[in-house]
Amino acid sequence: MSRLSIDGVSKVFGATRALERIDLEIEDNDFLCILGPSGCGKSTLLRIVAGLEVPSTGRVLLDGQAVERPGPDRGMVFQSYTLFPWLTVRQNVLFGTRSTPRKTDELLMRVGLKGFENHYPKQLSGGMQQRTALARALANDPKILLLDEPFGALDNQTRALMQELLLGIWEADRKTVLFVTHDIDEAIFMASRVAVMSARPGQLKTIVPIDLQHPRHYTMKTTPQFSAYKATLTEEIRIEAMKTLEMV
């Protein structure tokens, strides 16, 4: 049985059909990145898996159990810095989780925030705020980690460092990860598989396995193998992006 099964999932918002029958199996320890043009329903699909949206048709199963609402078995990281400004870093990570102060401090050390436990979000950089959000998502030891453009608001240098940080955590813990991004380089560098979605209504167009060795170092972004993956995915995304322009 797959860890996560997305079975015939569609989503309609009023007169807009956002998703059209998505069928996808995600195995334990998989790192799946979802790519697609703007408006194709990537984030909607992730929110359905998180239990934040209800599918119009189909269902989502996590370890054979239907997903009907949010739960601690799914850790979510959003693009925006969803931290409580009146709570410290440690308090933000502890909020709503089953974590202990000791485990929280261990998580903060892993994400490079040792010494910032008692700082407030306004005292942190964007990258540090997103590290806090990542630690909070991990605090319940979820079965699957869901990330919606988590590094999209960061500068290029910080984004690259966050990619390496998250990949290092995945390589160590072997979490199952579902990661939405617009960035082709990011998808190739992070993923074990890249799922490409079509223009709206979003459908699963193709899945590209990424056969790059681990641990991954940023220098592999300049290798011929990486470039070949990039050429393939760029063409796939370009075709769908052109369709999106034709809809306007």
N, C-alpha and C positions, 0 to 999 in steps of 0.2 A: 504494500500500500504506500502511495506517495505521502510525504509529509503534508503537502498542500495540494488540493485538487480544486481547480476552477472549472466548473462544469456548466457549459451553455449559458454563461452569464451575459446578459444584455442590460442596458440601462437607458431609460427614456426620461428626459426632463421636459415636460410639456410637449411641444411640437418638435423638440430636438432629440434625435437619436444619438446618444453619446457613445454607446458600446453596442456591438452587434455580435452576439454569440461567441464569447471567448471560451475556448477550451485549452487548459494549460495544466500540466503536471509538474510540480516542483518537488524534487527529492530532498531528503535529509542532507544537510551540509551544502546544498546548492547555493551559489551566489548568482542570482539571475538579475541582469539589468534590463530595464524596459526602455526602449528608444522609440521615438515617433515624432511626427510634426506637432506643432502647437494645436491644441484643441482636439486631439485624437482620443482623449479619454484615459491617458496614462494615470493621472492622479485620481480620477474617478474609480478606476479599477483598484488602485491601492487602498482607497477609502472603503471600498466594498470588502476587501480582504480584512481591513482593520475593524470592520463592523460599524463604521461611521455612516455608511450608506447602505441602503437595502437594494439588491438587484431587482430589476423589473421582471426578469426571467432568470432561471438557473439557480445555482447554489455554489457556495464555497465550503469545502470540508477541510478541517485541520486535524490531522491524525484520525480521520474518519468521523469527526464530530462537526455538525453544521455550525457555521459561523453566523450568529444572529445579532450580536452586539459586541462592543469592545470588551476586551478581557486581558488579564495579565500575561496570557500565553503569547500575546503579540505586542512587541515594543515598537512604538512609532516615533520617528523623528521627522519633523516638518522643515520646510525651507526657512520659515520665519523663526525667530528666536523665541520659542514659546515658553519663556521662563516667567516666574512671578517676581516682579521687580522689588517687592517688599521682603523677599526671602533671600537668605544667603545661598551660596553655591551648594553647601551641604544640605541645607533645608529644602532646596529645590529638588535635589536628587532623592531625598527621603520622602518627599510629599507623594502620597498616594501609592507608595510601594511597600513591599514586604521586607525591604532591605533593613539592615542594622547599621548604626553609626560606624562600626568597624568595617563592615563590607563596603559601605559608601566611601570611606576613606581609601580603601584599597582600589575601588573603581576610579576615584579621582586621581590616584597616583598613576593608574594605567593610562588615563587619557591626558596626562601631563598637567594636572591642576593641583598638585601637592603645593601647599603654601597659600592657596587661594580659597580654601574651604569656607572662610568667613567673609569673603568679599560678596558684594551685591552685583547683580547683572550690569548696572550702569558703570561699574568699575572695571568691566571686562571688555576685551576686544570681541569682534564678531566671531572669530575662530574659537575663542575661549568660551563664549556663550554656547556655541554649537557643541563643543566638547562636553559642556555641562548637560545639554539636552541628550547627547549620546549616552552619557553615564546614567542618566535617569531612565532611558529606554532599556538599558541593560540591567537595571537594579532588580527587576523581578525575575531575572534569568529566563527570559521569554524563549519559547520554542522557535519563534521566527522574528526577525528584525525587519521592519518596514521603514523605508527611507524615501521621502518625497523631495527630490531636488535639494538634499540637505546642505550642499555646498554652493548652491547657485548664487548666493548673495556675497560670497567671499571673493577677495582678490585672488589672482591666479596663483601666487606663491603660497598663500595660506590654504587655498583649495588643494594644491598638490600635496601639502603636508597632511591635510586631513584625509585625503585618499589613502596615503601610506599608513596613517594611524588606524583607520577603519579596517584596511586590508590586513594589517598585522593582528588586530583583534580577531578577525575572522579566521586567519591562518592558525591562531593559537586555540580558539574556542570551537571552531567549526560550526558556528551558528548557521542556520538557514537564513538567507538574506534575499529580500525582494527590494530592488533599488531602482527608482525612477530618475532618469536624467535626460537632458537635451544634448549633453556633451558626448560626442562619439569617442574621443580619446579616453574620457573618464570611464565610459562603459567597457571599452576593450581592456583597459588597465585593471579594472576592478573585477570583472565578471568571469565566471566559468562558462556562462552562456549569455548571449544577448538576444532578447526577443524584440523584433521590429514590428511596430503596429502601423496599420494603414491610416490614411486620412479619415476624418469623421464620415460615417460612424466607425469608430475604432474596431478593427478586427486584427487578429494575429496573422501577420503576413508571413513571417519566417523566423526561425530560430538559428542563430549562428553559434556553434560551440567555439570557445576561445581556448586553444591549446597552447598556453604560455606557462612556462615553469614557475613554480613557487619555491622560495619567497620571491616576490616581484619587486624589482628596484626601478626607480623612475627612468633609468637609462634605457630600459627596454622599449621606451616610447620612440626611440630613434632606430630600432632594428628593422630590417626588411620584413620580417614576419608581422610585426605590428603594423607597418605601413600597408601590407597586403590586406589585413583585416579592415583597416581604415578605408581603403579604396572600395572594398565591397560594401561596407555599411554606409559610406557616404553616398554611393549610388542608390542604395535602397531608400535612404531617407530623402534624397533629392527628388526621386520619383513621387513620393507621397507628399512632399512639401509643394511640388508643382500642382498636384491635384487640389491642395488646400487653397492655393492662389486662384485656381479656376472657379472655386466655389464663391469667391468674394464678388 
